[in-house]
Amino acid sequence: MSDSQTVVVDKSGHKVQQMFAEIAPKYDLMNHVLSLNVDRWWRWRTVRRLAPKADARVLDVCTGTGDLALALLQHMNKDGMNKDGTQTAQAATGGGQTPTASRGGTAAAGRQGILTSDQASARDLGDCRVVASDFCRPMLEIGEKKASRLPGQALQFVEADSLRLPFPSEQFDLVTVAFGLRNVSDTAGGLREMVRVSRPGGQVGVLEFTMPRLWPLSSLYKFYFLKVLPRVGQWFAKNRSDAYSYLPESVGQFPQYEQLAAMMQDAGLRDVKFYPMTFGLATLYVGTKSAAASETGTGGPSGAAELASPGDLPRSSATPGGRS
Ligand SMILES: C[S@@+](CC[C@H](N)C(=O)[O-])C[C@H]1O[C@@H](n2cnc3c(N)ncnc32)[C@H](O)[C@@H]1O
């Protein structure tokens, strides 16, 4: 990644917003083509590992077209099924208690479309089991279309900046982000917001691209990622912006493995573990919000952050260095 590291990737909000707005109509297709459909499997593994309960409250930030949010909700619906295929009473009503709402079910109510930040902060979203936020409206519009067959308000899309989430603190049992944190201009700030809205004891999950460390896969992948993918992507998406050169550049400059795990600890998470998938092409990081998050935050790369599946990746090849 040497040539990509010489220029710092421009992640200013406006540029990122515009880039995703341009590629939004083809985003899902491109994801599946360029990853040979493996992206679906990564999200599936992520959902299986995070395993939110049927009555959990979940927030997926940088949700884009909502694939992870939809997969999470699907899992929660399954979790809330009786053996005969009917919904458990708890799942049907939205289940458990939240700090802000009774969550008595309004499953019959129609969908209310994408909410703006202001609308979301003024409204009680207690009936929504999954809230999915992003600051790029065209991406959300595609997600909203996919969700249009869902009954009621189980899934609510919100147009919001991940650095200024319009939700009160300590609301969600699980806060996730898939392939999104890398695009947020302030990685540490994005993590802090995710931790802020998570309830103490809640989980934060980050799914992100990583570079495989095992040779010769690492070299082959660099060639594909740096030389092939940007050309195929550009040609397919026919977008004017440089979205598919931005992808390898932003991955190359983003903290990986121990570095990102350490940042998650610094943001107030404990027991941070990471799970490399497909030889380390993507990695899921999971941490738990400390009961008193503000009292933590001293973890470093050699702290409690652990490699969860050492078989996938040699710990000794960890790359020390910068975190952003
Ligand atoms: C690569 S897409 C990932 C979408 C989706 N999570 C997925 O798994 O396919 C990155 C998304 O992050 C969003 N994003 C980047 N920075 C953001 C920010 N500061 N606030 C909200 N969304 C942001 C973009 O608009 C884009 O939809």
The ligand as an SDF file (V2000), in Angstrom:
LIG
                    3D

 27 29  0  0  0  0  0  0  0  0999 V2000
  -19.1710    1.6560    2.5080 C   0  0  0  0  0  0  0  0  0  0  0  0
  -20.7250    2.2710    3.0050 S   0  0  0  0  0  0  0  0  0  0  0  0
  -21.2600    1.0020    4.1100 C   0  0  0  0  0  0  0  0  0  0  0  0
  -22.7440    0.8070    4.0830 C   0  0  0  0  0  0  0  0  0  0  0  0
  -23.2750   -0.3890    4.8560 C   0  0  0  0  0  0  0  0  0  0  0  0
  -23.0190   -0.2870    6.2670 N   0  0  0  0  0  0  0  0  0  0  0  0
  -22.7880   -1.6890    4.3030 C   0  0  0  0  0  0  0  0  0  0  0  0
  -22.4430   -2.5730    5.0890 O   0  0  0  0  0  0  0  0  0  0  0  0
  -22.8010   -1.8800    3.0990 O   0  0  0  0  0  0  0  0  0  0  0  0
  -20.2820    3.5730    4.0810 C   0  0  0  0  0  0  0  0  0  0  0  0
  -21.4380    4.4230    4.5200 C   0  0  0  0  0  0  0  0  0  0  0  0
  -20.9860    5.2730    5.5680 O   0  0  0  0  0  0  0  0  0  0  0  0
  -21.6770    6.4850    5.4650 C   0  0  0  0  0  0  0  0  0  0  0  0
  -20.9620    7.5110    6.2300 N   0  0  0  0  0  0  0  0  0  0  0  0
  -19.6780    7.8860    6.1220 C   0  0  0  0  0  0  0  0  0  0  0  0
  -19.3810    8.8550    7.0100 N   0  0  0  0  0  0  0  0  0  0  0  0
  -20.5190    9.0940    7.7090 C   0  0  0  0  0  0  0  0  0  0  0  0
  -20.8540    9.9630    8.7720 C   0  0  0  0  0  0  0  0  0  0  0  0
  -19.9580   10.8120    9.3040 N   0  0  0  0  0  0  0  0  0  0  0  0
  -22.1020    9.9250    9.2570 N   0  0  0  0  0  0  0  0  0  0  0  0
  -23.0210    9.0930    8.7230 C   0  0  0  0  0  0  0  0  0  0  0  0
  -22.7730    8.2430    7.7110 N   0  0  0  0  0  0  0  0  0  0  0  0
  -21.5240    8.2350    7.2150 C   0  0  0  0  0  0  0  0  0  0  0  0
  -21.7510    6.7380    3.9740 C   0  0  0  0  0  0  0  0  0  0  0  0
  -22.7580    7.6630    3.6350 O   0  0  0  0  0  0  0  0  0  0  0  0
  -22.0050    5.3370    3.4360 C   0  0  0  0  0  0  0  0  0  0  0  0
  -23.3680    5.0900    3.2730 O   0  0  0  0  0  0  0  0  0  0  0  0
  1  2  1  0
  2  3  1  0
  2 10  1  0
  3  4  1  0
  4  5  1  0
  5  6  1  0
  5  7  1  0
  7  8  2  0
  7  9  1  0
 10 11  1  0
 11 12  1  0
 11 26  1  0
 12 13  1  0
 13 14  1  0
 13 24  1  0
 14 15  1  0
 14 23  1  0
 15 16  2  0
 16 17  1  0
 17 18  1  0
 17 23  2  0
 18 19  1  0
 18 20  2  0
 20 21  1  0
 21 22  2  0
 22 23  1  0
 24 25  1  0
 24 26  1  0
 26 27  1  0
M  CHG  2   2   1   9  -1
M  END
$$$$
